[in-house]
Amino acid sequence: MPDLASERVDHRFKGLPPDAEGLTVGELAAQRRDLFTGGFTTPVLALSAESVEHNLRLLKEYAERHGLAFAPHGKTSMAPRLFERQLEHGAWGITAAVPHQARVYRAHGIARIFLANELVDAAALRWLAAELDADPGFRFVCYVDSVRGAELMDEALRAAGASRPVDVVVELGAGEGARTGVRTEAECAAVADAVATAGTLRLVGVAGYEGEVPAADPERVRAWLRRLTALAADFDKAGRFDPSAGEIVVSAGGSAWFDTVAEVFAEIPDLSLPVLKLLRSGAYVSHDDGHYRTLTPFNRVPAEGALRPAFRLWSQVVSRPTPEQAFTNAGKRDAAYDLHLPEAQVVRDARTGAVRPAEGIEVTGLSDQHAWLRTAPGADLEVGDWVGMGLSHPCTSFDKWQLIPLVEADGTVVDYLRTFF
């Protein structure tokens, strides 16, 4: 397993202090440098240590309270250090979307992987067969959503000489016009039949993604989830699940509707085997200041707690051409912009080091390497000031940074998160 602390700091990692060149990540972390005075260059993305810890603890407690297992989606961060922390906080395993992500997970010792996609790539299946054969303790589960997919999986695994079957769950589509998944219960049964005839596959459950329910609202999401749980009960009654698995997997749950998932999963009746009720939310670990701030289920169930946004992108004012306009040196290469523009939150005064609210300052656009700021009359901002911005959509925030400082509230950098996109 790679030792991330031994990796050398160099030009690959933007925002890090130039005088840290040649240090290991562990050595740099041990110096506990200050984000603002320790030589970091702008732009630099920081992640709040306190907010990350709070969010990890909150979802652990939520899952335990509702009797849910938890396999957070690792595509959000692709940061093995965060996977480690999530597992320490009770995660069953880590969810992946594509084979590359699963390979990263295995390289960093992840023992349980849920692949929320149908896997039909023959090369990836050869790799998977070798991993399963080499490690009896490795648990892998993936979607199957077509008869043809089951056939392709079986062909590739047979060709690879796989000795362990691959566990699969039938994916129920979220409705007409939604993304992947089998559209009808009859078609689900046909897919299950195809799995049963494939000696290299083992049917262990059902799954899907409620975030794709068309025109999603609580009633529509609840109705689809009840279709999913009824499918599990029908398959169990028909003896479709392989009893050698020892449990039945029922999985759903993105970051927008896990409260409804918890509600409906609590209604699952006793089946012939214990049920692993597997939630897969991923964005919670950093939360955000836009998309998920609006969509988080904790807005509907405030008594359960509240997530805290952990990202702050710091950039520096490099131009103040008019009283109504300013530009900082962070742009599309640094900030997520697919859902919302960054949100100017605070200003660190270049003269005094004091931090104040970013009153009268709005991000109106991004170029490749510049943020366009509109400044209201009297807005206190000058060249050299640092602007701290909140970001929307964690998945496209993490993937722009290979090494992210984990920063305490006083500015002390206590660790670094390596990402592998």
C-alpha positions as CSV (number, residue, x, y, z in Angstrom):
1,M,0.0,0.0,0.0
2,P,1.5,3.4,-1.0
3,D,2.8,5.6,1.8
4,L,1.3,9.0,0.9
5,A,3.3,10.8,3.6
6,S,6.6,9.8,1.8
7,E,5.7,11.5,-1.5
8,R,7.9,14.4,-2.4
9,V,6.5,17.9,-2.7
10,D,7.3,19.5,-6.0
11,H,5.9,21.5,-9.0
12,R,3.1,19.0,-9.5
13,F,1.2,20.4,-6.5
14,K,-0.2,23.9,-7.1
15,G,-0.5,26.4,-4.2
16,L,2.2,24.7,-2.0
17,P,5.2,26.7,-0.7
18,P,8.0,26.8,-3.3
19,D,10.5,26.4,-0.4
20,A,8.9,23.1,0.4
21,E,10.3,21.5,-2.8
22,G,11.9,18.2,-2.0
23,L,10.3,17.7,1.4
24,T,8.0,14.7,1.9
25,V,4.3,15.4,2.5
26,G,4.8,14.1,6.0
27,E,7.7,16.4,6.7
28,L,5.7,19.4,5.4
29,A,2.7,18.5,7.5
30,A,4.9,18.2,10.6
31,Q,6.0,21.8,10.1
32,R,2.4,22.9,10.7
33,R,2.8,26.0,8.5
34,D,0.3,28.8,8.5
35,L,-1.8,28.9,5.3
36,F,-1.4,32.7,5.0
37,T,2.1,33.3,6.2
38,G,3.8,30.0,5.6
39,G,4.7,30.5,2.0
40,F,1.6,29.1,0.2
41,T,0.9,30.7,-3.1
42,T,-2.4,31.7,-4.5
43,P,-4.7,30.3,-5.6
44,V,-4.8,27.6,-3.0
45,L,-7.7,25.3,-2.0
46,A,-8.1,24.6,1.7
47,L,-10.3,22.1,3.5
48,S,-11.5,22.8,7.1
49,A,-10.2,20.2,9.5
50,E,-13.0,20.9,11.9
51,S,-15.8,20.8,9.3
52,V,-14.5,17.5,7.9
53,E,-14.4,15.9,11.3
54,H,-17.9,17.2,12.1
55,N,-19.3,15.8,8.9
56,L,-17.7,12.4,9.3
57,R,-19.1,12.1,12.8
58,L,-22.6,13.4,11.8
59,L,-23.1,10.8,9.0
60,K,-21.7,8.0,11.2
61,E,-24.2,8.8,13.9
62,Y,-27.0,9.2,11.3
63,A,-26.4,5.8,9.8
64,E,-26.2,4.1,13.1
65,R,-29.4,5.8,14.3
66,H,-31.3,4.6,11.3
67,G,-29.8,1.1,11.1
68,L,-28.0,1.8,7.8
69,A,-24.7,0.5,6.5
70,F,-22.7,3.1,4.7
71,A,-20.4,2.9,1.6
72,P,-19.7,6.6,0.8
73,H,-19.1,7.3,-2.9
74,G,-15.4,7.8,-3.2
75,K,-15.7,9.5,-6.6
76,T,-16.4,12.7,-4.7
77,S,-12.9,13.1,-3.3
78,M,-10.7,10.3,-4.7
79,A,-8.7,10.9,-1.6
80,P,-7.5,7.7,0.2
81,R,-6.8,9.7,3.4
82,L,-10.5,10.6,3.5
83,F,-11.5,7.0,2.7
84,E,-9.4,6.0,5.7
85,R,-11.2,8.5,7.9
86,Q,-14.6,7.4,6.6
87,L,-13.8,3.8,7.4
88,E,-12.6,4.8,10.9
89,H,-16.1,6.4,11.2
90,G,-17.9,3.2,10.6
91,A,-18.2,3.0,6.8
92,W,-18.8,-0.6,5.5
93,G,-16.7,0.1,2.4
94,I,-16.3,2.7,-0.4
95,T,-18.5,3.1,-3.5
96,A,-16.9,3.5,-7.0
97,A,-18.3,4.3,-10.4
98,V,-15.6,3.1,-12.8
99,P,-12.8,0.5,-12.8
100,H,-10.0,3.1,-12.4
101,Q,-11.5,4.2,-9.1
102,A,-11.7,0.6,-7.9
103,R,-8.0,0.1,-8.8
104,V,-7.1,3.2,-6.7
105,Y,-9.1,1.9,-3.8
106,R,-7.4,-1.5,-4.0
107,A,-4.0,0.1,-4.2
108,H,-4.8,1.8,-0.9
109,G,-6.1,-1.2,0.9
110,I,-9.9,-0.8,0.6
111,A,-11.3,-4.3,1.4
112,R,-15.0,-3.7,0.4
113,I,-16.0,-1.9,-2.9
114,F,-19.5,-1.3,-4.2
115,L,-19.3,-0.4,-7.9
116,A,-22.5,1.5,-8.7
117,N,-22.3,0.7,-12.4
118,E,-22.5,-2.3,-14.7
119,L,-19.0,-3.6,-15.3
120,V,-18.6,-5.1,-18.9
121,D,-15.0,-4.1,-19.7
122,A,-13.2,-7.4,-20.3
123,A,-9.8,-6.0,-19.2
124,A,-11.3,-4.6,-16.0
125,L,-13.0,-7.9,-15.3
126,R,-9.7,-9.8,-15.8
127,W,-8.2,-7.4,-13.2
128,L,-11.1,-8.0,-10.9
129,A,-10.9,-11.8,-11.1
130,A,-7.2,-11.6,-10.2
131,E,-7.9,-9.4,-7.2
132,L,-10.7,-11.6,-5.9
133,D,-8.6,-14.8,-6.4
134,A,-5.6,-13.2,-4.7
135,D,-7.4,-11.9,-1.6
136,P,-10.2,-14.0,0.0
137,G,-11.0,-11.1,2.2
138,F,-11.8,-8.7,-0.7
139,R,-15.6,-8.1,-1.1
140,F,-16.8,-6.6,-4.4
141,V,-20.4,-5.9,-5.5
142,C,-21.5,-4.3,-8.7
143,Y,-24.6,-3.4,-10.7
144,V,-26.1,-5.5,-13.5
145,D,-28.8,-3.9,-15.6
146,S,-29.2,-6.0,-18.7
147,V,-29.2,-9.6,-19.9
148,R,-26.4,-8.7,-22.4
149,G,-24.4,-7.2,-19.5
150,A,-24.6,-10.4,-17.5
151,E,-23.5,-12.4,-20.6
152,L,-20.5,-10.1,-21.2
153,M,-19.5,-10.4,-17.6
154,D,-19.8,-14.1,-17.6
155,E,-17.8,-14.5,-20.9
156,A,-14.9,-12.3,-19.6
157,L,-14.7,-13.9,-16.2
158,R,-14.7,-17.4,-17.7
159,A,-11.9,-16.3,-20.1
160,A,-10.0,-15.0,-17.1
161,G,-10.3,-18.3,-15.3
162,A,-12.1,-16.6,-12.3
163,S,-12.4,-19.0,-9.3
164,R,-14.6,-16.7,-7.2
165,P,-18.0,-15.5,-8.4
166,V,-18.6,-11.8,-8.7
167,D,-21.5,-10.5,-6.6
168,V,-24.0,-8.5,-8.5
169,V,-27.2,-6.5,-7.6
170,V,-29.9,-5.8,-10.2
171,E,-30.2,-2.1,-10.8
172,L,-33.8,-0.8,-10.9
173,G,-34.0,2.3,-13.1
174,A,-35.5,5.4,-11.5
175,G,-38.1,5.8,-14.2
176,E,-38.6,6.7,-17.9
177,G,-36.0,9.2,-19.0
178,A,-33.8,8.5,-16.0
179,R,-30.2,7.3,-16.3
180,T,-29.2,3.6,-16.1
181,G,-31.1,0.7,-14.7
182,V,-33.7,-1.8,-15.7
183,R,-37.0,-0.1,-16.4
184,T,-39.6,-2.7,-15.4
185,E,-39.9,-5.4,-12.8
186,A,-40.4,-8.0,-15.5
187,E,-37.2,-7.0,-17.1
188,C,-35.5,-7.2,-13.7
189,A,-36.6,-10.8,-13.5
190,A,-35.1,-11.5,-16.9
191,V,-31.8,-10.0,-15.8
192,A,-31.9,-12.1,-12.6
193,D,-32.5,-15.2,-14.7
194,A,-29.4,-14.3,-16.8
195,V,-27.3,-14.0,-13.7
196,A,-28.6,-17.4,-12.5
197,T,-27.4,-19.1,-15.6
198,A,-23.9,-17.4,-15.4
199,G,-21.7,-19.6,-13.3
200,T,-19.4,-16.7,-12.6
201,L,-22.0,-14.3,-11.1
202,R,-23.9,-14.4,-7.8
203,L,-27.1,-12.4,-7.3
204,V,-26.9,-10.8,-3.8
205,G,-29.4,-7.9,-4.0
206,V,-31.0,-5.0,-5.7
207,A,-30.0,-1.3,-5.9
208,G,-30.5,2.0,-7.7
209,Y,-30.1,5.7,-7.4
210,E,-33.1,7.7,-6.3
211,G,-31.4,11.0,-7.3
212,E,-32.4,10.2,-10.9
213,V,-36.2,10.0,-10.3
214,P,-37.8,12.3,-12.8
215,A,-39.2,15.5,-11.3
216,A,-38.0,14.2,-7.9
217,D,-40.0,15.2,-4.8
218,P,-40.5,13.3,-1.6
219,E,-43.6,11.4,-2.9
220,R,-42.0,10.3,-6.2
221,V,-38.8,9.3,-4.5
222,R,-40.6,7.4,-1.8
223,A,-42.7,5.6,-4.4
224,W,-39.6,4.5,-6.4
225,L,-37.8,3.4,-3.2
226,R,-40.9,1.2,-2.4
227,R,-40.6,-0.3,-5.8
228,L,-37.0,-1.2,-5.0
229,T,-37.7,-2.7,-1.7
230,A,-40.7,-4.6,-3.1
231,L,-38.4,-6.0,-5.8
232,A,-36.1,-7.3,-3.1
233,A,-38.9,-9.0,-1.3
234,D,-40.3,-10.5,-4.5
235,F,-36.8,-11.8,-5.5
236,D,-36.4,-13.3,-2.1
237,K,-39.7,-15.0,-2.1
238,A,-38.8,-16.5,-5.5
239,G,-35.5,-17.8,-4.2
240,R,-33.5,-15.7,-6.6
241,F,-30.8,-14.5,-4.1
242,D,-27.8,-16.8,-3.6
243,P,-27.9,-17.9,0.1
244,S,-24.2,-18.4,0.2
245,A,-23.8,-14.7,0.4
246,G,-25.2,-14.7,3.9
247,E,-27.1,-11.4,3.4
248,I,-29.3,-9.5,0.9
249,V,-28.0,-6.2,-0.3
250,V,-30.5,-3.3,-0.8
251,S,-28.7,-0.1,-1.7
252,A,-29.6,3.4,-2.7
253,G,-28.9,6.9,-1.3
254,G,-27.1,9.9,-2.9
255,S,-26.6,13.1,-1.0
256,A,-30.0,14.7,-1.6
257,W,-32.6,12.1,-0.4
258,F,-30.9,9.9,2.2
259,D,-33.6,10.8,4.7
260,T,-36.3,9.3,2.5
261,V,-34.0,6.2,1.9
262,A,-33.8,5.8,5.6
263,E,-37.5,6.1,6.0
264,V,-38.4,3.5,3.3
265,F,-35.6,1.1,4.2
266,A,-36.9,1.0,7.7
267,E,-40.0,-0.6,6.2
268,I,-38.2,-3.6,4.7
269,P,-39.9,-6.7,6.0
270,D,-37.9,-9.7,7.4
271,L,-36.4,-11.6,4.5
272,S,-34.8,-15.1,4.4
273,L,-31.4,-13.5,5.1
274,P,-30.3,-10.4,7.0
275,V,-30.6,-7.3,4.9
276,L,-27.6,-5.0,4.4
277,K,-29.2,-1.6,3.9
278,L,-26.5,0.2,2.2
279,L,-26.4,4.0,1.8
280,R,-23.9,5.5,-0.7
281,S,-23.9,9.3,-0.1
282,G,-20.5,10.9,-0.9
283,A,-20.7,14.7,-1.0
284,Y,-21.3,15.0,2.8
285,V,-17.6,14.7,3.7
286,S,-16.9,18.3,2.5
287,H,-20.5,19.5,1.9
288,D,-20.5,22.8,-0.1
289,D,-21.7,26.4,-0.3
290,G,-24.1,25.9,-3.2
291,H,-25.7,22.8,-4.6
292,Y,-25.7,20.5,-1.6
293,R,-26.3,23.4,0.8
294,T,-29.7,23.7,-0.9
295,L,-30.4,20.0,-1.4
296,T,-29.1,18.3,1.8
297,P,-31.8,16.3,3.6
298,F,-30.7,17.9,6.9
299,N,-32.7,20.9,5.7
300,R,-35.8,18.7,6.0
301,V,-34.8,17.1,9.3
302,P,-32.9,19.8,11.2
303,A,-33.3,17.9,14.4
304,E,-30.8,15.3,13.0
305,G,-28.0,17.9,12.7
306,A,-26.4,20.0,10.0
307,L,-23.5,19.5,7.7
308,R,-20.8,22.2,7.5
309,P,-19.2,23.4,4.3
310,A,-15.5,22.6,4.4
311,F,-14.0,24.1,1.2
312,R,-12.5,27.5,0.9
313,L,-10.6,28.6,-2.2
314,W,-8.2,31.4,-1.5
315,S,-7.1,33.7,-4.3
316,Q,-5.4,37.1,-4.5
317,V,-6.7,40.3,-6.0
318,V,-4.3,41.0,-8.9
319,S,-6.2,43.8,-10.6
320,R,-8.6,46.5,-9.5
321,P,-9.2,48.4,-12.8
322,T,-12.3,50.3,-11.8
323,P,-14.3,51.0,-8.6
324,E,-16.9,48.4,-9.7
325,Q,-14.5,45.6,-10.8
326,A,-11.7,43.4,-9.5
327,F,-10.0,40.3,-10.6
328,T,-8.4,37.5,-8.6
329,N,-6.0,34.8,-9.8
330,A,-8.4,31.8,-9.5
331,G,-10.4,30.6,-12.4
332,K,-11.9,27.6,-14.1
333,R,-8.7,25.6,-13.6
334,D,-9.1,26.0,-9.8
335,A,-12.8,26.3,-8.9
336,A,-15.9,24.2,-9.6
337,Y,-18.2,26.1,-11.9
338,D,-20.5,23.4,-13.4
339,L,-23.4,24.1,-11.1
340,H,-22.8,27.5,-9.5
341,L,-20.1,30.2,-9.5
342,P,-17.9,30.5,-6.4
343,E,-19.2,32.6,-3.6
344,A,-17.0,35.4,-2.2
345,Q,-17.2,35.0,1.6
346,V,-14.3,36.7,3.3
347,V,-11.4,39.0,2.6
348,R,-8.0,38.8,4.3
349,D,-6.4,42.3,4.3
350,A,-3.0,42.2,2.7
351,R,-1.8,45.1,4.9
352,T,-3.0,43.9,8.3
353,G,-3.8,40.2,8.0
354,A,-7.3,40.8,9.4
355,V,-10.2,38.8,8.0
356,R,-13.5,40.5,7.3
357,P,-16.7,39.6,5.5
358,A,-16.7,40.1,1.7
359,E,-19.4,42.7,1.8
360,G,-20.4,44.1,-1.5
361,I,-18.3,41.6,-3.4
362,E,-19.8,39.1,-5.9
363,V,-18.2,36.6,-8.3
364,T,-19.8,37.2,-11.7
365,G,-17.7,35.0,-13.9
366,L,-14.7,32.9,-14.4
367,S,-12.0,32.8,-17.0
368,D,-9.4,30.1,-17.2
369,Q,-7.2,31.8,-14.5
370,H,-9.2,34.8,-13.3
371,A,-12.3,35.3,-11.2
372,W,-14.4,38.3,-12.2
373,L,-15.6,40.3,-9.2
374,R,-18.3,43.0,-9.1
375,T,-17.7,45.4,-6.2
376,A,-20.4,47.6,-4.8
377,P,-19.8,51.3,-4.0
378,G,-17.6,51.4,-0.9
379,A,-16.5,47.8,-1.1
380,D,-13.2,47.5,0.8
381,L,-10.9,45.6,-1.6
382,E,-7.5,46.4,-3.0
383,V,-4.7,44.6,-5.0
384,G,-2.9,42.1,-2.8
385,D,-5.9,41.2,-0.6
386,W,-6.8,37.5,-0.4
387,V,-10.4,36.6,-1.1
388,G,-11.8,33.4,0.4
389,M,-14.5,31.8,-1.7
390,G,-17.0,29.0,-1.0
391,L,-17.5,26.4,-3.7
392,S,-20.5,24.5,-5.1
393,H,-20.4,20.8,-6.0
394,P,-17.6,18.8,-4.2
395,C,-17.1,16.3,-7.0
396,T,-15.7,19.0,-9.4
397,S,-13.9,20.8,-6.7
398,F,-11.7,18.0,-5.5
399,D,-10.7,16.9,-9.0
400,K,-8.9,20.2,-9.7
401,W,-6.4,19.7,-6.9
402,Q,-3.9,16.9,-6.4
403,L,-2.7,17.9,-2.9
404,I,-5.1,19.8,-0.6
405,P,-4.1,21.4,2.7
406,L,-6.3,20.4,5.7
407,V,-6.5,23.6,7.7
408,E,-7.5,24.3,11.3
409,A,-9.6,27.4,12.1
410,D,-6.5,29.4,13.1
411,G,-4.9,28.8,9.7
412,T,-2.6,26.0,10.8
413,V,-2.1,23.3,8.1
414,V,-2.2,20.0,9.8
415,D,-2.3,17.5,6.9
416,Y,-2.6,17.2,3.2
417,L,-5.1,15.2,1.1
418,R,-3.7,13.5,-2.0
419,T,-6.3,12.9,-4.7
420,F,-6.2,10.4,-7.6
421,F,-8.5,11.4,-10.5
